[in-house]
Amino acid sequence: MTTATKDKFFKPGRVDARDKAATTDHAARAIIAAESTARDKKTEKLKAARMLREAEAAPEVAAKPAKRVTKKAAPKAD
């Protein structure tokens, strides 16, 4: 048999507004920190994959730009 306490029969007292705000602030900051950490991990993973892909790719020889063909002006007939 359990003992009867006031917590079982009565609602808990009012929560102070500062305590409630502090709890909300703490929860929000924890969520933001978790998202930031996840974003940083994803960025590092993608960066490592890109660097690996670039290292494996054969270095392409830069092609010389094609020379422009210009038309010579036709001689004027006097």
C-alpha positions as CSV (number, residue, x, y, z in Angstrom):
1,M,0.0,0.0,0.0
2,T,1.3,3.4,-0.9
3,T,1.2,6.4,1.3
4,A,-1.0,9.2,0.4
5,T,0.8,12.5,-0.2
6,K,-0.4,15.9,-1.1
7,D,1.3,15.6,-4.6
8,K,-1.2,12.8,-5.5
9,F,-4.3,14.8,-4.5
10,F,-3.4,18.4,-5.3
11,K,-2.1,20.2,-8.4
12,P,1.5,21.4,-8.1
13,G,2.0,25.1,-7.3
14,R,2.3,27.7,-9.9
15,V,5.6,27.8,-11.7
16,D,7.5,31.1,-11.5
17,A,7.7,32.9,-14.8
18,R,11.4,33.2,-14.6
19,D,11.8,29.5,-14.0
20,K,9.6,28.7,-17.0
21,A,11.5,31.2,-19.2
22,A,14.8,29.7,-18.1
23,T,13.6,26.1,-18.9
24,T,12.4,27.2,-22.3
25,D,15.6,29.1,-23.0
26,H,17.7,26.1,-21.9
27,A,15.7,23.8,-24.2
28,A,15.9,26.1,-27.2
29,R,19.7,26.6,-26.7
30,A,20.1,22.8,-26.5
31,I,18.2,22.3,-29.8
32,I,20.1,25.0,-31.6
33,A,23.4,23.5,-30.4
34,A,22.4,20.0,-31.6
35,E,21.4,21.4,-35.0
36,S,24.7,23.3,-35.3
37,T,26.7,20.2,-34.4
38,A,24.8,18.1,-36.9
39,R,25.3,20.8,-39.6
40,D,29.0,21.0,-39.0
41,K,29.4,17.2,-39.1
42,K,27.5,17.1,-42.4
43,T,29.6,19.9,-43.8
44,E,32.9,18.1,-42.9
45,K,31.6,14.8,-44.4
46,L,30.6,16.5,-47.7
47,K,33.9,18.4,-47.8
48,A,35.9,15.2,-47.3
49,A,33.9,13.4,-50.0
50,R,34.5,16.4,-52.4
51,M,38.2,16.4,-51.7
52,L,38.4,12.6,-52.3
53,R,36.5,12.9,-55.6
54,E,38.7,15.8,-56.8
55,A,41.9,13.8,-55.9
56,E,40.7,10.7,-57.8
57,A,39.7,12.7,-60.9
58,A,42.4,12.8,-63.5
59,P,43.8,16.3,-63.8
60,E,42.5,17.8,-67.0
61,V,44.9,19.6,-69.3
62,A,43.7,23.1,-69.9
63,A,42.8,23.4,-73.5
64,K,44.2,26.4,-75.3
65,P,41.5,28.8,-76.3
66,A,40.6,28.6,-80.0
67,K,42.0,31.3,-82.1
68,R,39.4,33.7,-83.6
69,V,39.2,33.7,-87.3
70,T,38.8,37.2,-88.6
71,K,37.7,38.1,-92.1
72,K,39.9,40.3,-94.0
73,A,38.3,43.4,-95.4
74,A,37.8,43.2,-99.2
75,P,39.8,45.7,-101.1
76,K,37.8,48.8,-102.2
77,A,37.2,49.2,-105.9
78,D,37.8,52.8,-107.0
